Amino acid sequence: MNTPHRCHWVDLTKPDYVAYHDTEWGVPVYDDNRLFEFLTLEAAQAGLSWYTVLKKRDNYRAAFANFDPVKVAAFDEQKAAELMQNPGIIRNRLKIAAAINNAARFLEIQAEFGSFSNYQWRFVNGSPQQNSIAGPADYRATSPESDAMSKDLKKRGFKFVGSTIIYAHMQACGMVNDHHNNCFCKHKK
């Protein structure tokens, strides 16, 4: 049985990581709640490994109202204090506050653009950018597009949305296709 070629960063000893790579990473996402989820989780990851956050994703879904931005935007100080006691998520006061703040800003963008998806995808002219990744050195941490989106989000009051975080978000939700050229996912639709 041949094992399909995957991106070098996938730890094949972690079935959940393999499944994330094979079925989610780099797949275009247009659903606003999923986009809010990815944005929140990428912010939570800041300074940590993605796998740390991935293992806690179900706990995040429960703690953050299944990433419903309307509900999260309504979280008050008491709810934020409860989240700080939740061992299933990353208990960082600034990241929790950012998730709540960002939910409110997310709703403002939805009101202005009709959806967050409409807003977000305009940074890549509506279709995924196809990057050539021949080896680890070809991966980038930022791009002109992530710089622009990060700058705009910050101007709108978002927190934990630096260009590196936004580029990781763009990779996760398929705005850029950064699968290795030999990865079986490179040309999946």
N, C-alpha and C positions, 0 to 999 in steps of 0.2 A: 504494500500500500504506500503510495507516494504522499508525503506530507506537502501540502501546498506551501509555496514560498510566501512568507509574510514579512512585513517591515521588521527591521532588525531590533527595534525597541520592544517588541512583544515578548514577554516572558512566557514561554510555552509551558512552564510548570504551573501557571495560574489560569485555570480554565475560564474564570470570569473575565480576566484580562484579554484572553484570546477571543472570547465571545464579543467583548466590547469592540476590539479591533475589527473583527470579521463582519459585524452586523451594524455598528453604529458610527465609528470614527470615520469622518470624511463623507458620510452620507448626507446629502442636502436636506436640511430641516427648514420647514416653512411655518410650522405650527408655533404660535406665540408662546404657549405654555412650555413647550419643549425648549424654545429659545431662552425663556426666562430661567428654566432649570439649568441649561448649560452655562449661561452667564453667571448664575449664582454659584454653581459648583466650581467654575474656573476661578472665581474670586476667592472661594474658600480654599482652593489649592495653593494660592500664593505662598511661596516658601516651602511647599511640601511636594510630595510626589503625587502624580495623578492617581496611582493605585491606592494610596491612602484615602483619597476622596471617593474613588469608585467603590471601595469596600463599605463606605458609609452612605452610599447614595439612597438606599431604601430608608435609612434612618432620617436622612434629610427630607425625603418625600413626606414622611409622616410628620416631621417637626415643622415643615414649611408648607403645610396645607396643600400637598401635592403640587407645589410650585404654582399655585393660583396667585397671580400678582395682586388681584383685588384684595384677597384675604391677607396676604403678607403685608401689603401696604397699610393695613389696619392694625397690625401688631402694635401693642403699646409697650410701655416700660416694663409692666408686669410680665408680659409675654417674653420680652427680651431677657428678663432675669430668669425666667423658667428655662429658656433655651441655653443660658449659661450653665445650667445644672444638668443638661442633657448629655450623658456620656456617649451617646450614639453619633454626635456631630462634633465638629471641631469647635471647641468652646473658646472662641476668640471674640472678645467684646466688639472690637472694631469690625470684624467680618460679619458678625450678626447684625450690627447696626447698619452696615453697608447693604446687606440683603434687604432689610426693611426699607431703607432709603431708596435703593435702586428699584424696588417694586413700585414705589410712588412715581419715580421718574419714568419707569417703563410705561406706566399708564398714561403719562403725559405724551410720550412718543406715540403710543397707540392712537390717542385722540388726534394728534397732529397729522399722522401719516396713514391712518386707517388700520394699520397693524404694525407691530414691531418688525415683522418680517419685511414689509415694504421698506421700512427705514433701513434695516440692516443690509439687505441685499443690494441696495443701490450703491454701496461701497465697492462692489465688484461687478457693477453694471448688470446685475440680475442673473448672472450665471457663474458657476464655480470656475475659479482659476485653476488651470492644470499646470502643476509644477513638475519639473524633471528632477527626480531624486535618485541618483545613482549610488549614493553612499551617505553615511552619517554626516559628512561635511556639507552636504547639499541642503540639509535642514536649516531653516532660518528661525530666528526668534521673533522677528518683526518684519513688517513690510510697509511700503508707503500707504497701502490701504488700511492696515491695522493702526498705523500712526494717525491717519485721518479719522478713523472711527473712534479711536481712543480720545483724541483731542475733542471731537464733537461730543462724545458722551460726558467727558469731564466738564465741558462748557455747560452741559445740561444738568450738572449736579450729581452725576454718578460717582461712586467710590469704588476703589479696587478695580479700575479699568485701564491700567497702563497698557502700553502697546504690546508687551509680551503676553499679558493675560488675554488681550483681545485677539492676538494672533492665534493663541491656543484655542480660543473660542471659535475662531474662523475655521481652524482645522477640524475641530470636533463636529461642527454642524455643517460641514461640507462647503463652506464658501471658498475654500482652497482644497485641492486634492493633493495631499502630500504623502500619499502612499508611495513606497519605493517603486521604481520602474518595474521591478521583477515581482512585486507583490500581486497575488491573485486578485486583490481588491482594487487594483489601480484602474481597471476599466469596467468595474461593476457599475450598474446603474441603479 
